[in-house]
Amino acid sequence: MSAFSLPLARWFRDHHGIASSVDLRVLDLSSKQRRSLLQLGMLEEVFEGVYHLASTPLDFEARCAAVCAADLSLVISCCSAGSLSSLRRCNSRRLHATTDRVTKPLGRGVIVHRTKSLPEEDIIDRGDGIRVTTAARTFFDQAKHVDDLTLISIGEQILDLELATMAELRSTVVRLAVSGRPGGARATRVIANRGDGPAADSHDEVVLLEALRQRGLRSFVRQPSVLLLDGRTVHPDLGDPTAGFYVEVDHHTWHSKFSAVAYDKERDRRVRLTGAVVERVTDRAIAADLAGVVDDLVFLYVQRLQEVGVGRPA
């Protein structure tokens, strides 16, 4: 009898090439057949009692599935959970997993975090062998690993991708940020300063807005609403609506096509018809000389305030 039945093949297909010894028994693969597949090199043991089908890539998702198969209490978390959702600034060579139980180590490639609170509402079972924290829980867990600016950026992307609402982020932080909990103070601070406006589109927008605010431009907001003369509403990346001064951040990957450039120029023209000012900066300029970009924008903004008769920011 062939060791590979159709149900077994489908299991490996649907679970990133990963199966536990329990899974293999349920799929009617005997211990003798399993040893034979190991000897032939068709299976390889990743962790104790966890096997990888050698003909499939042991990629990031497969490694996550292997961790979850090694211990059913483990949930992929922190930067690893962020990577599964393609969140920026969530890279790590080692996998992070969280449990509310006592577990044995899985090796140097896996960091296991212990917590007293890991309710089902914080866990997503993807159905492919991977259990991962929700976006809101990932946001909180990342607070102990990153600085304020990075956490702000992660939160903005979560909101932009609609992985969680602001209310969900806020309630999760309130529930988990008990006194002395790692990252609790940072998560609370970031949420308290956030407000309820639209999400930033990119990390560069987050960086630029924070830099402008540090220079005293506290009236700047992300994604302000501008009512055009034709009745439509558009949302520049940043700006001060009271002064009619707006900033757009151009990303070379988004704005390199002729159609995108033409659209931006037309939209800028329509915003200027309302009497406002639009300034554009590039992501490359922000990366290369943030201080210089901020200096230029502050100079232009002060000019604008003088034009409209508004006092200079403190």
MARVO-652365 format. One record per residue (C-alpha): residue number from 1; x negated, y negated, z. Coordinates in nm, 4 decimals, padded with zeros to 6 digits. Each point is the difference from the previous one (the first is absolute). Example, Ala and Ser with C-alpha at 12.3 -4.5 7.8 and 13.67 -1.06 7.14 Angstrom:
NODE:seq:px:py:pz
NODE:1:-01.2300:00.4500:00.7800
NODE:2:-00.1370:-00.3440:-00.0660
END
This chain:
NODE:seq:px:py:pz
NODE:1:00.0000:00.0000:00.0000
NODE:2:-00.1327:-00.3432:-00.0958
NODE:3:-00.0879:-00.2213:00.2948
NODE:4:00.1418:-00.3001:-00.1810
NODE:5:00.3759:00.0054:-00.0093
NODE:6:00.2079:-00.2748:-00.1590
NODE:7:00.1090:-00.1398:00.3418
NODE:8:-00.3656:-00.0136:00.1105
NODE:9:-00.1047:-00.1798:-00.3176
NODE:10:00.2824:-00.2503:00.0436
NODE:11:-00.0971:-00.0585:00.3624
NODE:12:-00.3554:-00.0907:-00.0939
NODE:13:00.1303:-00.2209:-00.2817
NODE:14:00.2322:-00.1899:00.2339
NODE:15:-00.2397:-00.0252:00.2957
NODE:16:-00.3213:-00.1332:-00.1573
NODE:17:-00.1541:00.3475:-00.0128
NODE:18:00.0189:00.0421:00.3797
NODE:19:00.1591:00.2769:00.2080
NODE:20:-00.0311:00.1163:00.3586
NODE:21:-00.0263:00.3611:00.1077
NODE:22:00.3612:-00.0255:00.1188
NODE:23:00.1082:-00.1317:-00.3408
NODE:24:-00.1790:00.2865:-00.1748
NODE:25:00.1682:00.2607:00.2201
NODE:26:00.3414:-00.1506:-00.0727
NODE:27:-00.0876:00.0165:-00.3700
NODE:28:-00.0759:00.3730:00.0379
NODE:29:-00.3759:-00.0250:-00.0442
NODE:30:-00.1521:00.2668:00.2221
NODE:31:-00.3143:-00.0478:00.2061
NODE:32:-00.1795:00.2461:-00.2301
NODE:33:00.1033:-00.1952:-00.3094
NODE:34:-00.1071:-00.3260:00.1635
NODE:35:-00.3454:00.1417:00.0809
NODE:36:-00.0308:00.1232:-00.3565
NODE:37:00.0818:-00.3466:-00.1397
NODE:38:-00.2563:-00.1529:00.2354
NODE:39:-00.2667:00.2467:-00.1123
NODE:40:00.0789:-00.0718:-00.3650
NODE:41:-00.0324:-00.3729:00.0647
NODE:42:00.3591:-00.0703:-00.1017
NODE:43:00.0775:-00.1250:00.3504
NODE:44:-00.2266:-00.1939:00.2345
NODE:45:00.0546:-00.0631:00.3697
NODE:46:00.0131:-00.3727:00.0745
NODE:47:00.0817:00.0264:00.3699
NODE:48:00.0673:00.3028:00.2165
NODE:49:00.3110:00.1622:-00.1474
NODE:50:00.0324:-00.2591:-00.2799
NODE:51:-00.0794:00.0886:-00.3601
NODE:52:-00.0592:-00.1890:-00.3215
NODE:53:00.0601:00.1363:-00.3476
NODE:54:-00.3431:-00.0431:-00.1575
NODE:55:00.1378:-00.0685:-00.3475
NODE:56:00.1668:-00.3211:00.1226
NODE:57:-00.1826:-00.3197:00.0992
NODE:58:-00.0667:-00.0505:00.3695
NODE:59:00.0910:-00.3659:-00.0328
NODE:60:00.1187:-00.2493:00.2595
NODE:61:00.3575:00.1269:00.0109
NODE:62:-00.1175:00.3605:00.0198
NODE:63:-00.2206:-00.0871:00.2951
NODE:64:00.2954:-00.1714:00.1692
NODE:65:00.2166:00.3076:-00.0588
NODE:66:-00.2759:00.2207:00.1436
NODE:67:-00.0164:-00.2061:00.3191
NODE:68:00.3766:00.0216:00.0422
NODE:69:-00.0090:00.3759:-00.0609
NODE:70:-00.2756:00.0458:00.2587
NODE:71:00.2185:-00.1353:00.2820
NODE:72:00.3713:-00.0653:-00.0331
NODE:73:-00.0193:-00.2803:00.2555
NODE:74:-00.2404:-00.2050:-00.2118
NODE:75:00.1305:-00.2935:-00.2044
NODE:76:-00.2146:-00.1888:-00.2515
NODE:77:-00.0405:-00.3518:00.1378
NODE:78:-00.1933:-00.3277:00.0057
NODE:79:-00.2039:-00.0726:-00.3136
NODE:80:00.0678:00.3473:-00.1413
NODE:81:00.3749:-00.0636:00.0165
NODE:82:-00.0625:-00.3351:-00.1639
NODE:83:-00.1964:00.1650:-00.2798
NODE:84:00.2875:00.2387:-00.0681
NODE:85:00.2173:-00.3083:-00.0607
NODE:86:-00.2764:-00.1735:-00.2011
NODE:87:-00.0286:-00.2769:00.2576
NODE:88:-00.3016:-00.2255:-00.0398
NODE:89:-00.2835:-00.0120:00.2536
NODE:90:00.0816:00.3556:00.1139
NODE:91:-00.3066:00.1895:-00.1172
NODE:92:-00.1851:00.2515:00.2142
NODE:93:-00.2205:00.2972:-00.0761
NODE:94:00.1474:00.1920:00.2912
NODE:95:00.3636:00.0976:00.0362
NODE:96:00.1998:-00.1437:00.2906
NODE:97:00.2796:00.1952:00.1642
NODE:98:00.2050:-00.0574:00.3141
NODE:99:00.1594:00.2441:00.2431
NODE:100:00.1845:-00.0186:00.3293
NODE:101:-00.1444:00.3333:00.1113
NODE:102:-00.3363:00.1490:00.0967
NODE:103:-00.1666:00.1364:-00.3131
NODE:104:-00.3301:00.1553:-00.0934
NODE:105:-00.2490:-00.1972:-00.2133
NODE:106:00.0133:00.0514:-00.3758
NODE:107:-00.3551:-00.1038:-00.0771
NODE:108:-00.1926:-00.3190:-00.0663
NODE:109:00.2106:-00.0885:-00.3028
NODE:110:00.3187:-00.0445:00.2031
NODE:111:00.0653:-00.2525:00.2770
NODE:112:00.2869:00.1051:00.2265
NODE:113:00.1720:-00.2699:00.2061
NODE:114:00.1988:00.0876:00.3114
NODE:115:00.3152:-00.1949:00.0847
NODE:116:00.2772:00.0282:00.2547
NODE:117:00.2557:-00.1301:-00.2502
NODE:118:00.0532:00.1614:-00.3405
NODE:119:00.3782:00.0293:-00.0439
NODE:120:00.1609:00.1488:-00.3100
NODE:121:00.1061:-00.3481:-00.1129
NODE:122:-00.3695:-00.0793:-00.0566
NODE:123:-00.0631:00.3063:-00.2194
NODE:124:00.0749:00.0727:-00.3650
NODE:125:-00.0057:00.3635:-00.1123
NODE:126:-00.0710:-00.0286:-00.3723
NODE:127:00.0951:00.3598:-00.0751
NODE:128:-00.3384:00.0767:-00.1589
NODE:129:-00.1748:00.1057:00.3195
NODE:130:-00.0928:-00.3532:00.1010
NODE:131:00.1410:-00.1714:00.3069
NODE:132:-00.0820:-00.3694:00.0144
NODE:133:00.0875:-00.2940:00.2210
NODE:134:00.2549:-00.2500:-00.1263
NODE:135:-00.1241:-00.3282:-00.1456
NODE:136:00.1023:-00.1875:00.3146
NODE:137:-00.1845:00.2450:00.2254
NODE:138:-00.3022:-00.0085:-00.2325
NODE:139:-00.0047:-00.3791:00.0289
NODE:140:-00.0114:00.0246:00.3789
NODE:141:-00.2590:00.2788:00.0066
NODE:142:-00.2291:-00.1919:-00.2342
NODE:143:-00.0038:-00.2954:00.2394
NODE:144:-00.2654:00.1717:00.2124
NODE:145:-00.2268:00.0538:-00.3011
NODE:146:00.0083:-00.3318:-00.1912
NODE:147:-00.0192:-00.3757:00.0584
NODE:148:00.2959:-00.2397:-00.0059
NODE:149:-00.0408:-00.1014:-00.3639
NODE:150:-00.0112:00.3577:-00.1234
NODE:151:00.3039:00.0939:00.2076
NODE:152:00.1880:-00.3009:-00.1398
NODE:153:-00.0847:00.1166:-00.3519
NODE:154:00.1127:00.3572:00.0714
NODE:155:00.3267:-00.1287:00.1432
NODE:156:00.0602:-00.2213:-00.3028
NODE:157:-00.0498:00.2911:-00.2378
NODE:158:00.2349:00.2194:00.2032
NODE:159:00.2664:-00.2703:-00.0300
NODE:160:-00.0746:-00.0639:-00.3674
NODE:161:00.0317:00.3706:-00.0868
NODE:162:00.3148:00.0234:00.2173
NODE:163:-00.1507:00.2831:00.2034
NODE:164:00.1428:-00.1666:00.3120
NODE:165:00.1961:-00.3107:00.0862
NODE:166:-00.1192:-00.2789:00.2250
NODE:167:00.2556:00.1124:00.2559
NODE:168:-00.1455:00.3534:-00.0057
NODE:169:-00.3553:-00.1261:00.0403
NODE:170:00.1052:-00.2262:00.2858
NODE:171:00.1990:00.2664:00.1863
NODE:172:-00.2785:00.2569:-00.0351
NODE:173:-00.2583:-00.2412:00.1409
NODE:174:00.2288:-00.0951:00.2899
NODE:175:00.0584:00.3687:00.0794
NODE:176:-00.3649:00.1056:-00.0135
NODE:177:-00.1999:-00.3034:00.1152
NODE:178:-00.0063:00.0825:00.3688
NODE:179:-00.2601:-00.1652:00.2215
NODE:180:-00.3531:00.1168:-00.0731
NODE:181:00.0886:00.2076:-00.3050
NODE:182:-00.2741:-00.0275:-00.2652
NODE:183:00.1067:-00.2378:-00.2763
NODE:184:00.3157:-00.1041:00.1816
NODE:185:-00.1066:-00.3594:00.0571
NODE:186:-00.1129:-00.0432:-00.3613
NODE:187:00.3181:00.1495:-00.1462
NODE:188:00.2128:-00.2173:00.2279
NODE:189:-00.1940:-00.3116:-00.0963
NODE:190:00.0215:00.0669:-00.3743
NODE:191:00.3731:00.0695:00.0119
NODE:192:00.0707:-00.3032:00.2204
NODE:193:-00.1789:-00.2308:-00.2456
NODE:194:00.1545:00.1513:-00.3112
NODE:195:00.3523:-00.1444:-00.0275
NODE:196:00.2678:00.1359:-00.2312
NODE:197:-00.0985:-00.1339:-00.3447
NODE:198:-00.0750:00.1996:-00.3168
NODE:199:-00.3088:00.2210:-00.0130
NODE:200:-00.3313:-00.0972:-00.1567
NODE:201:-00.0800:00.1727:-00.3288
NODE:202:-00.3693:00.0619:00.0648
NODE:203:-00.2831:00.0020:00.2506
NODE:204:-00.1498:-00.3094:-00.1634
NODE:205:00.3158:-00.1971:00.0771
NODE:206:-00.0207:00.1079:00.3625
NODE:207:-00.3658:-00.1022:00.0217
NODE:208:00.0592:-00.3382:-00.1649
NODE:209:00.3038:-00.0866:00.2105
NODE:210:-00.1806:00.0812:00.3243
NODE:211:-00.3023:-00.2051:-00.1094
NODE:212:00.2203:-00.2994:-00.0861
NODE:213:00.1789:00.0222:00.3328
NODE:214:-00.3330:00.0081:00.1814
NODE:215:-00.0813:-00.3267:-00.1760
NODE:216:00.3143:-00.1566:00.1470
NODE:217:00.2470:00.0586:-00.2825
NODE:218:00.2559:00.1540:00.2346
NODE:219:00.2949:-00.1005:-00.2183
NODE:220:-00.1103:00.2411:-00.2738
NODE:221:00.2206:00.3083:-00.0355
NODE:222:-00.0087:00.3073:-00.2200
NODE:223:00.2422:00.0406:-00.2891
NODE:224:00.1873:-00.3334:00.0456
NODE:225:00.3221:-00.0481:-00.1968
NODE:226:-00.0001:-00.2558:-00.2814
NODE:227:00.3292:-00.0896:-00.1712
NODE:228:-00.0630:-00.0718:-00.3680
NODE:229:00.2008:-00.2488:-00.2027
NODE:230:00.1789:00.2825:-00.1820
NODE:231:00.1306:00.1369:00.3306
NODE:232:-00.2401:00.2933:00.0301
NODE:233:-00.2124:00.0537:00.3110
NODE:234:-00.3654:00.1004:-00.0184
NODE:235:-00.2505:00.0837:00.2716
NODE:236:-00.3597:-00.1223:-00.0356
NODE:237:-00.2543:00.1957:00.2014
NODE:238:-00.0661:-00.2744:00.2589
NODE:239:00.0954:-00.3565:00.0632
NODE:240:00.1438:-00.2854:00.2010
NODE:241:00.3569:-00.0619:-00.1209
NODE:242:00.0272:-00.3311:00.1860
NODE:243:-00.2905:-00.1398:-00.2044
NODE:244:00.0861:00.1802:-00.3225
NODE:245:-00.3483:00.1531:-00.0103
NODE:246:-00.0336:00.3619:-00.1090
NODE:247:-00.2859:00.2451:-00.0588
NODE:248:-00.0021:00.3046:-00.2261
NODE:249:-00.2637:00.2723:00.0320
NODE:250:-00.0941:00.1517:-00.3358
NODE:251:-00.1210:00.3608:00.0042
NODE:252:-00.2177:00.1020:-00.2923
NODE:253:00.1765:00.3374:-00.0258
NODE:254:00.3458:-00.1586:-00.0103
NODE:255:-00.0599:-00.3210:-00.1939
NODE:256:-00.2358:00.1096:-00.2768
NODE:257:00.2709:00.0718:-00.2587
NODE:258:00.1134:-00.2803:-00.2303
NODE:259:00.3647:00.0552:00.0927
NODE:260:-00.0772:-00.0392:00.3716
NODE:261:-00.1991:-00.3181:-00.0588
NODE:262:00.2765:-00.1448:-00.2168
NODE:263:00.2615:00.0834:00.2646
NODE:264:-00.2063:-00.1647:00.2748
NODE:265:-00.0510:-00.3171:-00.2045
NODE:266:00.3699:-00.0271:-00.0757
NODE:267:00.0960:00.0542:00.3627
NODE:268:-00.2542:-00.2570:00.1188
NODE:269:00.1415:-00.2500:-00.2484
NODE:270:00.3509:00.0528:00.1315
NODE:271:-00.1176:-00.0398:00.3613
NODE:272:-00.1765:-00.3259:-00.0925
NODE:273:00.3217:-00.1278:-00.1578
NODE:274:00.1468:-00.0021:00.3507
NODE:275:-00.2708:-00.2490:00.0976
NODE:276:-00.2189:00.2558:00.1752
NODE:277:-00.3677:00.0849:-00.0433
NODE:278:-00.1320:00.3480:-00.0823
NODE:279:-00.3647:00.0965:00.0470
NODE:280:-00.1413:00.3335:-00.1109
NODE:281:-00.2977:00.1860:00.1463
NODE:282:-00.1392:00.3398:-00.0949
NODE:283:-00.0585:00.3038:00.2145
NODE:284:-00.3622:-00.0003:-00.1111
NODE:285:-00.0465:-00.3586:00.1176
NODE:286:00.1495:00.0904:00.3384
NODE:287:-00.2359:00.2968:00.0313
NODE:288:-00.3058:-00.1952:-00.1128
NODE:289:00.0525:-00.3334:00.1782
NODE:290:00.3006:-00.0106:00.2308
NODE:291:-00.1278:-00.3072:00.1848
NODE:292:-00.0428:-00.1885:-00.3276
NODE:293:00.3493:00.0929:-00.1191
NODE:294:00.1467:-00.1173:00.3308
NODE:295:-00.1971:-00.3264:-00.0180
NODE:296:00.1381:-00.0705:-00.3464
NODE:297:00.3574:00.0810:00.0974
NODE:298:-00.0167:-00.2129:00.3151
NODE:299:-00.1287:-00.2939:-00.2081
NODE:300:00.2793:00.0389:-00.2568
NODE:301:00.2603:00.0499:00.2722
NODE:302:-00.1031:-00.3203:00.1788
NODE:303:00.0244:-00.1831:-00.3322
NODE:304:00.3507:00.1346:-00.0405
NODE:305:00.0995:-00.1119:00.3498
NODE:306:-00.1206:-00.3501:-00.0806
NODE:307:00.2040:-00.0006:-00.3214
NODE:308:00.3222:00.0948:00.1758
NODE:309:-00.0684:-00.2156:00.3048
NODE:310:-00.0440:00.2781:00.2521
NODE:311:-00.2647:-00.0156:00.2729
NODE:312:-00.3170:00.2074:-00.0199
NODE:313:00.0100:00.3280:00.1981
NODE:314:-00.1788:-00.0053:00.3355
END
